[in-house]
Structure formats: C-alpha cells, structure tokens
Amino acid sequence: MEDADFGVLGTVDPLRGVHLVPVVFVTAGDELAVPIDRVKAKSSTRLRRIDNLMADGRASLLVDHRSTQWDELWWVRVDLRLLTTGPPGRWAARFAERFAPYRDEASLESVLTFSVISMSGWGAKG
C-alpha cells in the first residue's frame, strides 16, 4: 500500500452520510497523513471532510490497484481515527519527497493526521 499514490478518503457527514473524496497520503509507522493543500483549485477553503472529522473523527481510506488483468487486482481498506489537524510539521518532507507539487513549502496549508486502527484487504494473488 505504501507504493500507492492515491486513495479515497471516506468520512461521515452527520446529515448526508458517507462523504468520499480522492486524496494522496503518506504513512509513518501506525500513522497516516492527508494534506490540505493550496495546489489544487477548490470551490471553498472550508472543506466538508474537515467539518465531518471535527464532528466524528472516524474515517476510512480505500486504496486499490485496477487492471484489465484480473490476477493483478487488489485493495486495502484502512480504518482511521483523526489525531490532529494542523501545520504540516514533520509531514512536509514526506509529502515533498513523494509528490513534486508539495516541494514548494507554501503548497501545504495543513495536514490531517490519523492513527491507523485496522487494515483489511484482498488480492487476486492471495
């Protein structure tokens, strides 16, 4: 999973139910971080995922590999609990190393840091 670049973060909207958004992420031990950046255009700086996490700190990240070769398919679901939301701090270097747009220090507004609660998955190769 650490080699994957993208996943889908699921949070719980108290009125609408599950809220899904594609994200990039990095990991360190039993923690996972998702950036809130200034790189991609957004319709608002008030992101629903942050509001959702402030109301309910549970989240899930789904990472998968898709292929027309079905023996190459796999997926991993990571159940998460929000630890903090704040300045990039120790995560800035990890994001810069992994994703070129984050090499500009001004690109990261904040980081959502999660503890990994559990992981499950499936792979066609077993």
Secondary structure in CASP SS format (residue, H / E / C, confidence):
PFRMAT SS
TARGET T0000
AUTHOR 0000-0000-0000
METHOD secondary structure of the structure
MODEL  1
M C 1.00
E C 1.00
D C 1.00
A C 1.00
D C 1.00
F E 1.00
G E 1.00
V E 1.00
L E 1.00
G E 1.00
T E 1.00
V E 1.00
D E 1.00
P C 1.00
L C 1.00
R C 1.00
G E 1.00
V E 1.00
H E 1.00
L E 1.00
V E 1.00
P E 1.00
V E 1.00
V E 1.00
F C 1.00
V E 1.00
T E 1.00
A E 1.00
G C 1.00
D C 1.00
E E 1.00
L E 1.00
A E 1.00
V E 1.00
P E 1.00
I E 1.00
D E 1.00
R C 1.00
V C 1.00
K C 1.00
A C 1.00
K C 1.00
S C 1.00
S C 1.00
T C 1.00
R C 1.00
L C 1.00
R H 1.00
R H 1.00
I H 1.00
D H 1.00
N H 1.00
L H 1.00
M H 1.00
A H 1.00
D C 1.00
G C 1.00
R E 1.00
A E 1.00
S E 1.00
L E 1.00
L E 1.00
V E 1.00
D E 1.00
H E 1.00
R C 1.00
S C 1.00
T C 1.00
Q C 1.00
W H 1.00
D H 1.00
E H 1.00
L C 1.00
W E 1.00
W E 1.00
V E 1.00
R E 1.00
V E 1.00
D E 1.00
L E 1.00
R E 1.00
L E 1.00
L E 1.00
T E 1.00
T E 1.00
G E 1.00
P C 1.00
P C 1.00
G C 1.00
R C 1.00
W H 1.00
A H 1.00
A H 1.00
R H 1.00
F H 1.00
A H 1.00
E H 1.00
R H 1.00
F C 1.00
A H 1.00
P H 1.00
Y H 1.00
R H 1.00
D C 1.00
E H 1.00
A H 1.00
S H 1.00
L E 1.00
E E 1.00
S E 1.00
V E 1.00
L E 1.00
T E 1.00
F E 1.00
S E 1.00
V E 1.00
I E 1.00
S E 1.00
M E 1.00
S E 1.00
G E 1.00
W E 1.00
G E 1.00
A C 1.00
K C 1.00
G C 1.00
END
